[in-house]
Amino acid sequence: MKKLLPIVAIVLMIVFASVAYHFTKRQPENIIENTATVALSPQANSNAEQIKKLNEKTANITPQNSAELNDGFVFIQGQSFQMGSPISENWRIDDEKQHAVTVSDFYISPYETTQQEYQQMTGENPSERQGVDLPVENVSWLDSIVFANLKSVQAGLQPAYEITENSVIWDRSANGYRLPTEAEWEYATRAGTKTPFNMAIAPSGKEANFYSDYPYEIEENYFDNSKLKAKPQRSRYQTIAVGSFAANAFGLYDTHGNVNEWCWDFYGAYDTQATVNPTGVAHGTRHVYRGGGWNDFGKNLRSAYRGAGQSAFKSHNLGIRLVRNAQNLDGKIEAKNEAFSPVKHEKILIVFYSWGGNTRGVAREIQKQTGADLLEIQMVKPYSDDYNTCLMQAQDDQHTQKRPKLAIKINNFEEYDTVLLGYPNWWASIPMPVATLLEEYDFSGKMIIPFASHGGGRMGQSVSAIAKLAPNAPLGNALSVHYSGGSTLPQDVTAWLNANGIPTK
Ligand SMILES: Cc1cc2nc3c(=O)[nH]c(=O)nc-3n(C[C@H](O)[C@H](O)[C@H](O)COP(=O)(O)O)c2cc1C
């Protein structure tokens, strides 16, 4: 046995070296830190704060004469188009069901909203990476609504939204600034194209700002890039000035990448009967965002890809692009706030999946600080111990949206009010055993607070994946941990628990 030990040690070193090699090979170390994503207030169901902000700021605005409006917005001639993706589109997701939609004429900003514009209107700049000509990020759906109204007031236009205590009412006849509907967004982005992206081939880092180390279809071509049309290129790991690349055929910049863009619609299955100016499902708990951002893989930049986040969700990867009517629309649509009851965090479960042990280490640190119950997700058929084999098995499972069988059973699941859900970032999303867990158990009314170990991609689109799979669960602030988290892990975990109001020992 003693003789075997050095051999085992060498094998383990090789395994860990290869884990560290992949997903770090092009990473500048200084950019990656353990970061809890910014505090949102998932427990606040009232819009009182937004109403106050809107009233205060409106009082300081001297409206311009709308007859002199010169905002540079692009006129989009409405038409019918195929919204969603064809079954043949690689890496499509089932919620992109293709259907015919007609949109009326509208105006849209050629650029994503810059930090300068946002700051001028709101007096605030919440962006993680600051710069006047960078797109604003770290703004919630509700922040975007307030911003749109303030901009309307300044331009002398009729504000599109009425913000009430518990809802946002969109007056479709108003001529003011507003968020695009998903259909408007996709129509303007596609600019007549039917392909996955609005350019001839998938973008590389030369055509769009995204996680360009991982262009479209890299997943199944990871070990041999020869078949890839868009080759991997070093990612920028940050937003860049809006309009840095060529525009699409309608004259819009950064429709793929830089930041995702909030849309009006609640996230839900497409109503394929609602074909004229659709505005999304009537009730929901998440709003849609589109286009992919600097931290997204190529597959998540596709014209048909749909991200989803609750109205208070904020991310360094998510911003705004506004539109306004060019044709009269009528009716009012009310988006009611998510009706989540406050969660008391009286009984907490830490449940996690870990392949290499990093997430397990984070989960144990959380357990140490909270004393909560701890459970590791085991699979009936675990992924291979060989790193490269596991990479391919995991991408294949994600590609086919497989739900691998779990070898665990949580008998008293209904007793928990809070679930701290841990996993490694795999191919910019959750590992599929985590998807199985989310579908197998009823998370309604329980708060899910995600934590992920990653090799540079932080949360990727994993929070959106959870938001879609557990639509009736409020989501807390996520914690992303670089690999094992290093020496700051205990403080980072404490800060994250505090930000979420989770009691510590
Ligand atoms: C199948 C697979 C896919 C991965 N995909 C990503 C990714 O998309 N982004 C990223 O930052 N890291 C990625 N990684 C790296 C892991 O997130 C990272 O090594 C993490 O610390 C692993 O946690 P674990 O030890 O708990 O399994 C991937 C690793 C594997 C095995």
Ligand as a Chemical Component Dictionary entry (heavy atoms), coordinates in Angstrom:
data_LIG
# 
_chem_comp.id                   LIG 
_chem_comp.type                 NON-POLYMER 
_chem_comp.pdbx_formal_charge   0 
_chem_comp.three_letter_code    LIG 
# 
loop_
_chem_comp_atom.comp_id 
_chem_comp_atom.atom_id 
_chem_comp_atom.alt_atom_id 
_chem_comp_atom.type_symbol 
_chem_comp_atom.charge 
_chem_comp_atom.model_Cartn_x 
_chem_comp_atom.model_Cartn_y 
_chem_comp_atom.model_Cartn_z 
_chem_comp_atom.pdbx_ordinal 
LIG C1  C1  C 0 -17.731 19.941 -17.292 1  
LIG C2  C2  C 0 -17.096 21.197 -16.817 2  
LIG C3  C3  C 0 -17.480 22.403 -17.366 3  
LIG C4  C4  C 0 -16.960 23.600 -16.878 4  
LIG N1  N1  N 0 -17.409 24.780 -17.411 5  
LIG C5  C5  C 0 -16.984 25.951 -16.878 6  
LIG C6  C6  C 0 -17.501 27.189 -17.369 7  
LIG O1  O1  O 0 -18.307 27.240 -18.285 8  
LIG N2  N2  N 0 -17.075 28.329 -16.789 9  
LIG C7  C7  C 0 -16.191 28.322 -15.767 10 
LIG O2  O2  O 0 -15.858 29.379 -15.274 11 
LIG N3  N3  N 0 -15.666 27.168 -15.283 12 
LIG C8  C8  C 0 -16.056 25.989 -15.813 13 
LIG N4  N4  N 0 -15.562 24.813 -15.326 14 
LIG C9  C9  C 0 -14.627 24.843 -14.189 15 
LIG C10 C10 C 0 -15.373 24.586 -12.871 16 
LIG O3  O3  O 0 -16.469 25.449 -12.693 17 
LIG C11 C11 C 0 -14.422 24.785 -11.678 18 
LIG O4  O4  O 0 -13.300 23.979 -11.839 19 
LIG C12 C12 C 0 -15.091 24.517 -10.338 20 
LIG O5  O5  O 0 -14.217 24.944 -9.319  21 
LIG C13 C13 C 0 -15.387 23.055 -10.157 22 
LIG O6  O6  O 0 -16.083 22.844 -8.950  23 
LIG P1  P1  P 0 -16.112 21.404 -8.273  24 
LIG O7  O7  O 0 -14.694 21.122 -7.800  25 
LIG O8  O8  O 0 -17.046 21.554 -7.107  26 
LIG O9  O9  O 0 -16.603 20.427 -9.263  27 
LIG C14 C14 C 0 -16.011 23.584 -15.834 28 
LIG C15 C15 C 0 -15.581 22.354 -15.314 29 
LIG C16 C16 C 0 -16.106 21.184 -15.799 30 
LIG C17 C17 C 0 -15.655 19.879 -15.231 31 
# 
loop_
_chem_comp_bond.comp_id 
_chem_comp_bond.atom_id_1 
_chem_comp_bond.atom_id_2 
_chem_comp_bond.value_order 
_chem_comp_bond.pdbx_ordinal 
LIG C1  C2  SING 1  
LIG C2  C3  SING 2  
LIG C2  C16 DOUB 3  
LIG C3  C4  DOUB 4  
LIG C4  N1  SING 5  
LIG C4  C14 SING 6  
LIG N1  C5  DOUB 7  
LIG C5  C6  SING 8  
LIG C5  C8  SING 9  
LIG C6  O1  DOUB 10 
LIG C6  N2  SING 11 
LIG N2  C7  SING 12 
LIG C7  O2  DOUB 13 
LIG C7  N3  SING 14 
LIG N3  C8  DOUB 15 
LIG C8  N4  SING 16 
LIG N4  C9  SING 17 
LIG N4  C14 SING 18 
LIG C9  C10 SING 19 
LIG C10 O3  SING 20 
LIG C10 C11 SING 21 
LIG C11 O4  SING 22 
LIG C11 C12 SING 23 
LIG C12 O5  SING 24 
LIG C12 C13 SING 25 
LIG C13 O6  SING 26 
LIG O6  P1  SING 27 
LIG P1  O7  DOUB 28 
LIG P1  O8  SING 29 
LIG P1  O9  SING 30 
LIG C14 C15 DOUB 31 
LIG C15 C16 SING 32 
LIG C16 C17 SING 33 
# 
